[in-house]
Amino acid sequence: MEIQKTARKPLAGARSVNKNTGGQGTAFQDMLQKDQQKHSRERFEAMAAKIEEQGERLSRTRTAGDLRSYRKLVAGFMNDAVAYALSLEESGSRGPAGNSKVYRLVRQVDDELAKLTEQVLGESGGLPILEQTGTIKGLLVNLYT
């Protein structure tokens, strides 16, 4: 059995997919990217509010369960922030220096969480714990801005 090669002719009136749209594609992409950034910022702000609320609760109760909840919220926030930073890198919005900033802040937050854990387990008063949660919140805000 012999296979024959046949040349296909393009259909008359068919449009090429790769044609330039005259800048409309980039305008749409910019609009879509701005909308995604706005949505991400709103989500980060909502998560930061939950973290702040849990931090205040932790300063009042100083229980291991509240500490665990606080750490879980912070970890979720950091996972989302790092994923967001990586998506910005892929889209070209952030350079290599921006990534080192993100990872440095993640390490700082981790160090501050370790200090907070020591304070809660060492049964410090509510004010040092509240101060520590404020420091962590500041680092988190810096992470997504």
C-alpha positions as YAML, in Angstrom:
chain: A
units: angstrom
residues:
- id: 1
  name: MET
  ca: [0.00, 0.00, 0.00]
- id: 2
  name: GLU
  ca: [1.38, 3.34, -1.00]
- id: 3
  name: ILE
  ca: [0.67, 6.60, 0.81]
- id: 4
  name: GLN
  ca: [0.26, 9.62, -1.35]
- id: 5
  name: LYS
  ca: [1.07, 13.11, -0.21]
- id: 6
  name: THR
  ca: [-1.41, 15.71, -1.22]
- id: 7
  name: ALA
  ca: [-0.92, 19.41, -0.90]
- id: 8
  name: ARG
  ca: [-3.79, 21.22, 0.67]
- id: 9
  name: LYS
  ca: [-4.91, 24.48, -0.75]
- id: 10
  name: PRO
  ca: [-6.10, 27.15, 1.66]
- id: 11
  name: LEU
  ca: [-9.82, 27.74, 1.66]
- id: 12
  name: ALA
  ca: [-10.94, 30.78, -0.21]
- id: 13
  name: GLY
  ca: [-11.83, 33.59, 2.17]
- id: 14
  name: ALA
  ca: [-10.25, 31.89, 5.20]
- id: 15
  name: ARG
  ca: [-8.60, 34.25, 7.67]
- id: 16
  name: SER
  ca: [-5.25, 33.74, 9.25]
- id: 17
  name: VAL
  ca: [-5.32, 33.35, 13.03]
- id: 18
  name: ASN
  ca: [-1.99, 35.10, 13.44]
- id: 19
  name: LYS
  ca: [-3.06, 38.43, 11.93]
- id: 20
  name: ASN
  ca: [-2.27, 41.54, 13.92]
- id: 21
  name: THR
  ca: [-5.40, 42.98, 15.50]
- id: 22
  name: GLY
  ca: [-4.11, 46.51, 15.33]
- id: 23
  name: GLY
  ca: [-3.36, 46.83, 19.05]
- id: 24
  name: GLN
  ca: [-6.78, 45.67, 20.21]
- id: 25
  name: GLY
  ca: [-5.36, 42.42, 21.58]
- id: 26
  name: THR
  ca: [-2.87, 44.19, 23.79]
- id: 27
  name: ALA
  ca: [-5.49, 46.64, 25.03]
- id: 28
  name: PHE
  ca: [-7.72, 43.74, 25.98]
- id: 29
  name: GLN
  ca: [-4.83, 41.95, 27.68]
- id: 30
  name: ASP
  ca: [-3.97, 45.10, 29.64]
- id: 31
  name: MET
  ca: [-7.59, 45.50, 30.70]
- id: 32
  name: LEU
  ca: [-7.79, 41.85, 31.72]
- id: 33
  name: GLN
  ca: [-4.52, 42.07, 33.66]
- id: 34
  name: LYS
  ca: [-5.69, 45.21, 35.51]
- id: 35
  name: ASP
  ca: [-8.94, 43.46, 36.43]
- id: 36
  name: GLN
  ca: [-7.06, 40.41, 37.69]
- id: 37
  name: GLN
  ca: [-4.74, 42.64, 39.75]
- id: 38
  name: LYS
  ca: [-7.74, 44.45, 41.25]
- id: 39
  name: HIS
  ca: [-9.38, 41.13, 42.14]
- id: 40
  name: SER
  ca: [-6.13, 39.84, 43.66]
- id: 41
  name: ARG
  ca: [-5.70, 43.01, 45.71]
- id: 42
  name: GLU
  ca: [-9.25, 42.73, 47.05]
- id: 43
  name: ARG
  ca: [-8.67, 39.08, 47.95]
- id: 44
  name: PHE
  ca: [-5.39, 39.93, 49.70]
- id: 45
  name: GLU
  ca: [-7.06, 42.75, 51.63]
- id: 46
  name: ALA
  ca: [-9.85, 40.40, 52.77]
- id: 47
  name: MET
  ca: [-7.28, 37.82, 53.86]
- id: 48
  name: ALA
  ca: [-5.29, 40.51, 55.71]
- id: 49
  name: ALA
  ca: [-8.45, 41.56, 57.55]
- id: 50
  name: LYS
  ca: [-9.06, 37.95, 58.64]
- id: 51
  name: ILE
  ca: [-5.45, 37.68, 59.80]
- id: 52
  name: GLU
  ca: [-5.74, 40.89, 61.79]
- id: 53
  name: GLU
  ca: [-8.98, 39.71, 63.40]
- id: 54
  name: GLN
  ca: [-7.41, 36.36, 64.33]
- id: 55
  name: GLY
  ca: [-4.32, 38.18, 65.66]
- id: 56
  name: GLU
  ca: [-6.48, 40.28, 67.97]
- id: 57
  name: ARG
  ca: [-8.26, 37.16, 69.15]
- id: 58
  name: LEU
  ca: [-4.90, 35.46, 69.75]
- id: 59
  name: SER
  ca: [-3.70, 38.40, 71.85]
- id: 60
  name: ARG
  ca: [-6.80, 38.07, 74.04]
- id: 61
  name: THR
  ca: [-6.94, 34.28, 74.44]
- id: 62
  name: ARG
  ca: [-3.30, 33.17, 73.91]
- id: 63
  name: THR
  ca: [-4.32, 29.57, 73.18]
- id: 64
  name: ALA
  ca: [-2.53, 27.05, 71.01]
- id: 65
  name: GLY
  ca: [-5.66, 26.61, 68.88]
- id: 66
  name: ASP
  ca: [-5.85, 30.32, 68.08]
- id: 67
  name: LEU
  ca: [-2.12, 30.34, 67.36]
- id: 68
  name: ARG
  ca: [-2.59, 27.42, 64.96]
- id: 69
  name: SER
  ca: [-5.45, 29.25, 63.21]
- id: 70
  name: TYR
  ca: [-3.37, 32.41, 62.94]
- id: 71
  name: ARG
  ca: [-0.39, 30.55, 61.50]
- id: 72
  name: LYS
  ca: [-2.66, 28.76, 59.02]
- id: 73
  name: LEU
  ca: [-4.14, 32.05, 57.80]
- id: 74
  name: VAL
  ca: [-0.67, 33.59, 57.44]
- id: 75
  name: ALA
  ca: [0.60, 30.53, 55.55]
- id: 76
  name: GLY
  ca: [-2.36, 30.68, 53.15]
- id: 77
  name: PHE
  ca: [-1.74, 34.37, 52.58]
- id: 78
  name: MET
  ca: [1.95, 33.79, 51.87]
- id: 79
  name: ASN
  ca: [1.21, 30.90, 49.48]
- id: 80
  name: ASP
  ca: [-1.16, 33.12, 47.51]
- id: 81
  name: ALA
  ca: [1.26, 36.05, 47.57]
- id: 82
  name: VAL
  ca: [4.16, 33.95, 46.29]
- id: 83
  name: ALA
  ca: [1.96, 32.43, 43.56]
- id: 84
  name: TYR
  ca: [0.85, 35.95, 42.61]
- id: 85
  name: ALA
  ca: [4.47, 37.12, 42.49]
- id: 86
  name: LEU
  ca: [5.36, 34.19, 40.24]
- id: 87
  name: SER
  ca: [2.47, 34.99, 37.92]
- id: 88
  name: LEU
  ca: [3.68, 38.60, 37.74]
- id: 89
  name: GLU
  ca: [7.13, 37.32, 36.84]
- id: 90
  name: GLU
  ca: [5.68, 35.22, 34.01]
- id: 91
  name: SER
  ca: [3.75, 38.20, 32.67]
- id: 92
  name: GLY
  ca: [6.85, 40.37, 32.83]
- id: 93
  name: SER
  ca: [5.47, 42.83, 35.38]
- id: 94
  name: ARG
  ca: [8.13, 42.13, 37.97]
- id: 95
  name: GLY
  ca: [11.85, 41.77, 37.51]
- id: 96
  name: PRO
  ca: [14.35, 39.47, 39.21]
- id: 97
  name: ALA
  ca: [14.88, 41.95, 42.05]
- id: 98
  name: GLY
  ca: [11.16, 41.73, 42.89]
- id: 99
  name: ASN
  ca: [11.40, 37.98, 43.43]
- id: 100
  name: SER
  ca: [14.26, 38.31, 45.90]
- id: 101
  name: LYS
  ca: [12.14, 40.83, 47.80]
- id: 102
  name: VAL
  ca: [9.26, 38.35, 47.99]
- id: 103
  name: TYR
  ca: [11.41, 35.50, 49.24]
- id: 104
  name: ARG
  ca: [13.22, 37.73, 51.74]
- id: 105
  name: LEU
  ca: [9.87, 38.87, 53.13]
- id: 106
  name: VAL
  ca: [8.67, 35.27, 53.36]
- id: 107
  name: ARG
  ca: [11.72, 34.44, 55.48]
- id: 108
  name: GLN
  ca: [11.09, 37.48, 57.69]
- id: 109
  name: VAL
  ca: [7.46, 36.51, 58.21]
- id: 110
  name: ASP
  ca: [8.55, 32.99, 59.10]
- id: 111
  name: ASP
  ca: [11.02, 34.37, 61.66]
- id: 112
  name: GLU
  ca: [8.34, 36.62, 63.16]
- id: 113
  name: LEU
  ca: [5.93, 33.67, 63.39]
- id: 114
  name: ALA
  ca: [8.58, 31.74, 65.31]
- id: 115
  name: LYS
  ca: [8.93, 34.66, 67.75]
- id: 116
  name: LEU
  ca: [5.15, 34.84, 68.10]
- id: 117
  name: THR
  ca: [4.98, 31.14, 68.87]
- id: 118
  name: GLU
  ca: [7.61, 31.56, 71.58]
- id: 119
  name: GLN
  ca: [5.63, 34.46, 73.08]
- id: 120
  name: VAL
  ca: [2.35, 32.55, 73.12]
- id: 121
  name: LEU
  ca: [3.90, 29.39, 74.53]
- id: 122
  name: GLY
  ca: [5.93, 31.45, 77.01]
- id: 123
  name: GLU
  ca: [2.66, 32.99, 78.15]
- id: 124
  name: SER
  ca: [3.62, 36.59, 77.49]
- id: 125
  name: GLY
  ca: [1.02, 39.27, 77.99]
- id: 126
  name: GLY
  ca: [-1.42, 40.34, 75.31]
- id: 127
  name: LEU
  ca: [0.43, 43.53, 74.35]
- id: 128
  name: PRO
  ca: [3.67, 41.88, 73.10]
- id: 129
  name: ILE
  ca: [1.59, 39.36, 71.15]
- id: 130
  name: LEU
  ca: [-0.49, 42.16, 69.63]
- id: 131
  name: GLU
  ca: [2.70, 44.00, 68.73]
- id: 132
  name: GLN
  ca: [4.12, 40.86, 67.09]
- id: 133
  name: THR
  ca: [0.94, 40.28, 65.07]
- id: 134
  name: GLY
  ca: [1.12, 43.92, 63.96]
- id: 135
  name: THR
  ca: [4.68, 43.39, 62.76]
- id: 136
  name: ILE
  ca: [3.61, 40.31, 60.82]
- id: 137
  name: LYS
  ca: [0.67, 42.18, 59.30]
- id: 138
  name: GLY
  ca: [3.04, 44.94, 58.14]
- id: 139
  name: LEU
  ca: [5.29, 42.39, 56.46]
- id: 140
  name: LEU
  ca: [2.29, 40.77, 54.77]
- id: 141
  name: VAL
  ca: [1.05, 44.10, 53.45]
- id: 142
  name: ASN
  ca: [4.55, 44.76, 52.15]
- id: 143
  name: LEU
  ca: [4.49, 41.34, 50.50]
- id: 144
  name: TYR
  ca: [1.53, 42.02, 48.24]
- id: 145
  name: THR
  ca: [2.28, 45.67, 47.43]
...
